[in-house]
Amino acid sequence: MSACSELETLIASAADLCCKPYLHAVLSADDATLDDYCGRVECRGGDGQRLEEFDLELELYRSGTDLNLTLAWADQPHRPILWHGQHPVWMDGETGKRCSAPADGAPLEAFARRLRALLV
């Protein structure tokens, strides 16, 4: 198993746990690494039906020794973006300015916290 597929499996498992009842698959570039990762977390219902409106874009990157990540709803630039480093920060998807968490943002924050805990 390649390092990239191990990372994809870890990401999908964390998404499955935090964003229930949905199931997830992860698509990323073959040369993706933990220090420079950009991928898509695709969502399906329990029946296997694709739920594209719940797909996420995930970026992992290092800033010094810290692992940071951003999560955004794929193809929905009007939705807020979650940046998570030492703490979560929600940003307006169009302006980048800080904003309040969306009503459906708790599972994404849980996913971000779990993913950082697993990878740090």
N, C-alpha and C positions, 0 to 999 in steps of 0.2 A: 504494500500500500504506500503510495507517495505521500510526502508531507502535506501537499496541497489537499489530497483527498481526506487525510486525517483531520485537517483543519475544517474542511467542509462538513465532515461528519459531526464534529464537535459543535459547529455553529448550528447545524440543523437540529441536533439533539437539544441544545439550549433553547432554540426557538420553539420546538415542540412542547417543551416543559413549561415555558413562560407564556406562550400564546395559544393556550388550549381553547377550543378543542381541535385546532387546526394542525395539519401535518406540513412539514417543510422540506424542501430540497434546496441545495445551494449550488449556484453556478459561478465559477470564477475562472480567471485566466490560469493557464498551466504554470506560469512562472510566478504566481502569487505567493507571497511569504507573509509571515506574521507581522513583519516590520513594514510592509507595504502591500496592503491587501485591499482589493475592491471587488465586491461580488454582489450577486443578486440572491435574495432569499425568497424563493417562490412558495406560494401558499396553496394548499389543497384542503378541501373539506374531507370529512371522514369517509365519504363515498368516492373519493378520488377526483372529484370535480375541481378543476382549476378555479381559484378565486383571485384573479389578477388584481382586484382592488386592494388586497391585503399584502401584495408583494412588497418587499423592502429592498432598499439599496443599503449595503453595509460597507463602510470604509474603516480599516484599522491602520493606524500609523503610530510611530514613536515620535515623541517630542522629548529629547534628552533620554532619560531612562523610563519615562512614563509611557504607558500604552493608552492611547486615546482612540475613541471610535465615534463615528457618526452613523445614525440610522435615519433614513427618510423613506416615506412611502414612495415606491417607484412610480414614475410617470405622473406624479401628482404634486407639481411645484407649489401649488397653493397651500398644501399641508405643511405644518411645522416640521422642523428637523431637530432631532435630538443629538446633541454633542455630549459625550460622557468621558470625562477624565477623572479627576478626583471627586467630582460631583456632577450631577446632570444639569444641563442647561438647554432649554428649549429656545429655538430661534425661528423667526418667521421665515418660511421657505422662499419668499420672494425678495425680502429686504435684508435678511440676515440679522435683524435686530432681535434682541431678547424678547421673549413673549411667555405667556402662561402655558402650562401644559394643556394639551387638548383633553377632552373628556375621555377619549379612548387611548390615552398615552401611557397608563399604568403598566400594561403588559410590555410595552417597548422599554420602559425604564427597568423593569424586572429582567428582561432579556439582556439589556446592556450591562447591568450589574453582574448578572450571572456569567456572561461571556468574559467580562474583564476579570472576574474572580478565577475563572478557569484558565485564563491565558497568562495572568501575571505570575 
